[in-house]
Amino acid sequence: MLWTAASVVALGFFIMLEIAARHYGLPGPMTNQAKEVILAPKSGPLLYASMALMMVVLTWRERFIAAGVAVGIDIVFFLVRWAVDAKMMFGNGALWVILGCAVMAVTRRSGRERVLLLKGVGLGLLLVAGRKTGDTWLLITSKTRPMVLDQYVATADHALGDPSWVAGRIVEATGTIGEHVLDYVYIQLAVAAVAVALYQLRNVATDRRFPGHHLVRTFLVIGLLGPGIYMIFPVVGPIFAYGADGGHWAVADLWPNTPPPVGTPHQMPFDEITPRNCMPSLHTAWATAIFIHSRKGPRILRWAGTFWLVATLGATLGFGYHYGTDIIAGVVFTLTIEAALRSLDRGWDRAGIQLVAYGATVFTAFLVSYRYLPMEMAEYPWVFGPLLILAMVSVIYGYVRTSRLWEPKAAPVRQAKPQPELV
């Protein structure tokens, strides 16, 4: 019943976004996904990562067969595209395999096995659909929010020392190698998430059931709630509002060499193309989720989670996509969602309710202060800067402390009483 209700809600949401995109004369997420059955996909690695996520419900023999079929189909598509000189990209084979498993679940499986395979297919398709849905959401933000609040956020960012301007100059100093590494990390964030999720779901094929909570759930909820905040607090980012990429819409070409001057902020008009996707930083939110869920993995996974978080922070700031205020808001946003999902899975208790309420309060306070106290924050950076960091750290501390209380405690081993020796 729960999966059926979730499927109906998701389908209605996709239809709504499809209608909204059509209203602006562009194809929606369902149309774009249907095109990738034949046409060149936008992201081949994402489709193969989605297929890998789906294959957690398959046996090893079935996984090898599915992977071989996907590669074979992609080779055929590659040869045809090469012959007709079309756009080259792989990934169609992975999508075909996912859809084929859905057909197989309906026609060849029954009972719990059918449900399990359909859950695997749904998990893979949700990752793909999430990407398409996000693209449509960004389109809607650019069309429906003609005014942006970048001047408020940039003024408040003085309290943190304008970290985007600092990171931008550091990235420029690293040259093309640093830029390429950070760009790859930034683009392939979903693939890194799948790597962590595969470790968490590694026993699904043998246990024949999914764990109560895993990274994919957090990822999807972040992607669902985040764009709603974009509609409330539209911000385009330093490279657009204060950089050359903003064209004549920008305040001036200041990023990353000259910090923005402190003045009375006001809403500013911007084009109908650039997404208003800064507040909060969802890339930071997703990278934080990857970091959290990688903590219980092997050492290499823990190191990878740490690297992805640090590199994502460097990319979001160093490429001018986000302000420092976006970053700390994204961290609080993730910890609040993660606490809510874990509480939902294990049952709500007083500690969980308090943590979620506190995280939501801090996040709301961030948005309100950025909007209504930016001048005071810029005028007294040594007061408001530490306060912002302290507020974020307090949520981190609360999450760590509460999550440790939730961990199962090992029962002490009872020592057997020595038996008297028989004489």
N, C-alpha and C positions, 0 to 999 in steps of 0.2 A: 504493500500500500504506500509506504514512504517513497520508494523508488518511482512508483507510478505517479504520485503527486508531484515529485520533483521533476519528472520528465514533462509532465503537462505544463508546469510553471515555466520550465526552460523553453519549451516550444512556443508558448505564448509570448515570452520575452523576445525570442528571436524574430517572431512574426512582427512584433511591435517595432523592433529596430529596422526590419526590412521595409516596413511601410514608411518609417521616418526617413530612411535613406532615399527611397523612391520619391518622396516629397521634394527632395533637393536634386532630383534628376540623376542620382547615382545608384549603382547596384548595392544591395544590402549584404549582410553576412551570409545568408542562405544562398543567394545567387553566386557570390564570390566563391563559396565552398563548392557548389555544384560545378562551377567552371573547371575546378582543379581536377575533376575526374578525367578530363581530356586535355585541357590546356596546361601550359607550364605553371606549376605552383609558384607561389611567392616565396616559400621557404621549404626546401626539400628536407633539411635537417630536422625541422619541426615535425614534419609528417612522419619521418622515420622514428623520431623520439616518441611520437604518439603511438605508433605501431608497437614499439618496445613496451610502452606502458600497458597496452592492450594484452600483450603476450604474457603478462604475469599470471594469467589464468590458464595458460596452455602448458602441456608437458614439454619436455626438452625436444622430443621427436617432432611434435607439432610446431614448435618454435623454429626449428631448422627448416621445416617444409615451408612455413609462412615466409621466413626471410628469403629463402630461395625463390619462391614465387614472386615476391616483391621485386627482387633484383632482376629477375628475368623479364618481368613486365616493363621495368624501367629501361632495360637494354633495348627492348623493342621500340619504346617511345623515343629513346635517344637516336636510334637509327633512322626512324621516320622523320624526326625533327631535323636531323643532319641532312637528310636527303632533300627536304623542302626548304632548308635554310630558315627554320623557325627559331624562336627563342629557346635556348637550352636551359633546362633545369630538371633535376630528378625529383622523385617523391610521389609521382602518380601511382607507382606500384604499391607503395605503403598504404595509400588511401584505398586502393582496390582491395588489398588484403583485409583491411579493417571492415570495409563494407561486405566483403565476402564472408567474414566471420559472423557478421550480423545475420546474413541470410542463412548461414549454416546453423546458427543458434535457433532460429525460428523453424527451420525445416528438418534438422537432423538431431537436435537435442530435445530433451524434455526434463521436467522437474527442476531439481536444484542445479543440474548441470547447465540447463538452458539459462536459468537466472544468472549463474556465475559468469557464463560467457557473455551474456548481454551487459552485465556490469562492467566487464573488461572492455567491451566495445564502447560503451558509454563513456568510460574513463578516457579512452583514447580520443574519441570524438569531442569530448568536452575541452580537451587541451587545444585542439584545432579550432573549435568553434569560439573558444575564448579569445584567440588571436584575432579572428575575423570580427567578433563582437567589439573588441577593443578598438579596432580601426574605425568601425562605424560610430562608436561613442565619440571618438576624437573628432570625427567629421561633424557630429551634432554640436559639440562644444564650440567649434569654430563658427558654425552658422548661427547659433542661437545666442551667443554671448559676444556682441560686438565690442563691449567695453571690458578692459582688463585691469587688474589691480597690481600690476608690477611695481609701480612707484611706491605703493604702501609696503610691499614685501622688501623691495630693495632698501628702503629707508630703515625698516626694522632690522635688516640684515647687518647694518652698521654695528649693532650690538654684539654680533659674532665676529666682527673683523672682516666682513666681506670675503668669506672663504672661497666663493666662486672665482673672484678676481685673482686671488692668490693661487688657487689650484690651476687656473687657466694659464698663468705664466709658467708654472712648473711643468705642465704638460707640453707647452711650447718648447721649453728648454730640453725636454727629453727627445725631441725630434720625431721622425716618422715611426721609429720602432715602438716607442711608448704609445703613440697615437693608435697604431694598428692593434697593439695588444689590448688596450682599453676599449677600442671600438669593437673588437671581437667579443670581449667579455660582455659588453653592454648589449650587443645584438643577440647573443646566444644564451641569454639568461634562462629561457625556458628549457633548453637542453640540459643545463646544469641542474635545474630543478628535477628533471626526469631522472638524472643519475642518482640523486638522493632518494627520490620516490621509489626507484627500482630496488634499492637496498631495503627500504622499509617494507616493500611488498614482495620480497623475495620468497616468502613462504606461502603465498596465496595458493600456488598450484598444488602444494601438498596438503595444506590445511583446508582447502576448498572454501575459504571465506576470507574476507577483507578485514584488516584491523580496524578498530573503532575510529582511530584518528591518524591521519597521515598528511604529508606535505601538500598533496594535490588539493585537499579540502581547503587548506589555508590559502593556497594560491588562487583558487576560484573565488573565494569570498572577498579577498583583497581586490581582485579584478572586477567584482560585481559592485562593491561599495565605493571604491575609489573614484570612478567617473562621476558618481553622484556628488562628491565633494567638489569636483572640477566645476560642476554647474553652479555651485554656491560661491566658490572662490576662484574665478577664472584668472589664470596667470600663464604667460607664455614662456618666460624664462629670460635670463640675462643676454644670451646670444641674439635673441630677437628684439627684446625691448631696449637693450643698450649696446647692441652689436651690429655688425655689417649685415647679418642675415635678415635683420628686420627691415632693411631698405628705408624708404621714406617714412615708414610707420614708427621707426625707432626714435626714442628721445634724442639720442646722439650715438655716434660710434665710439663708445667708451670701453667696451669689454675686449680684452681682459687687462688693458694697460692702465686705465684711469678709473678709479672707483667713482660711482655716481655721486654727485654733490648732494648735500643734505638740503632739502627744500620742502615746501609744503606739498605733500603728495596729493594726487587726485586721479580719478579714473581716466584712462586714456583709450581712444579708439584703436582698433587693430584690424588687420585684414580678415577675410573670411576663409582663410586656408590654414593658417597656423593653429594647431590644437592648443587649447587652454589646459594643459595637462601637467602642471607643476605642483600644485598644492593639494595633497601631499605628494612627495616623490614616491611613485609606486615601484620604480626600479629599486630604490632603497628598501621599500617595504618587502618586496619579493626577495631581495638578497638577504635581508635580515631573517626572513622565514627559512631560507636555505641554510643559513648559519645555525639557527636554532635546531632544525631537524637533523643536521649533520653531526650534532654533538654526541649522539649515541652510536655513531658508526665507527668503523675502523679508523686508524690514524690517518690514512691517506684521504679518507672522506672528510675528516675533520679539518685537515689542512686545506683541502679544496674548498670547503665551505668558508673558511676564513679568508682565503685568497679571493674568492668571488665577491665577498662582502667588501673587502678593502678596495679591490679593483673597481667594483661598481660605484663606490663612493667617489673614487678618483675620476671615473668617467663622467658621472652625473654633474660633478662640480667643474672638472677640468675642461669639459666640452661646452660649458655654459648652458647646460640644459636646466639647471636648478640652482636655487639660492640655498644658503646654509639653513635658513628657516624651514625650507621644504624638507630637508634631510631629517632634522630632529622630529618634525611632525610625522614623517614616514615611519620612523622607528617606533614612536608611541602608538601610531595607528596599527602597526603589525602586532605589537605585544598585546594590545587590547583585543584584537581579533583572535589571536592565538589562545589567549586566556579564556575567551568566550567559547571557542570551539572545544577546548579541552574540558571545560566545565560542562558543556552540553553532552560530551561523550561519557564522562565519568559520573555525572550527576552534580547539580548545583549545590554548593555549600557556602558557608558564610565567607570563607577566604576568597573563593572564586567570584562571588558577587561583589565583594569589596574591591577586588583588583580590577574587574571590568568597569565598575562605576568610577574608580579613580582614574584609570587610563582614559576613559571617555571624557572625564572632566578636564584633565590636563590637555587633551587634544583640542577640546572646545576652547579652552583658555588661550591656547596658542593662536587659533584663528581669530579670536576676538581681539587679542592684543596686537596682532599684526595689522588688523584693520583699523583699530581705534586708538592705539597708543604708539604708532611708529615714530612720531617725532620725539616723544619722551625716551623711547628706546635708543634712538640715535644720539640724543643729547647726553644720556647717562649710560654709556656702554658698559662701564665697569660695575654697574648695578644690575642692568637687565641681562647682559651676556651671561654672567654666572647664574642668574636666576633661571634662564632658559635651559642651560646645561644641567643645572641641579634638578629641575623638573623632569627632564628626560631621564636622568640617572635614577631618580626616585622611582619611576615606573619600571626601569630595568631591574632595580633592586627588589621591588615588590614582586615582579614576575619570577625572578630567580628564587626568592624566598618561598613564594607560594608553590611553585612547581616542585620544589624539594619536599614540601609537606605532602604533595600528592604522590610522590614516588613510593612504591611498596617497600616496606621495611622488612629486612630478613629476620626471621625468628631466630632467637638464640638457640644453639644446639644444647640440648639437655645432656648433662654428663650422667652416665650410668653409675649407680652406686656400686662400690666394690663388694663382691660377694665374699663372705667369710670362707677361709680355707678349711677344707676338711682334713682333720688330723687322723 
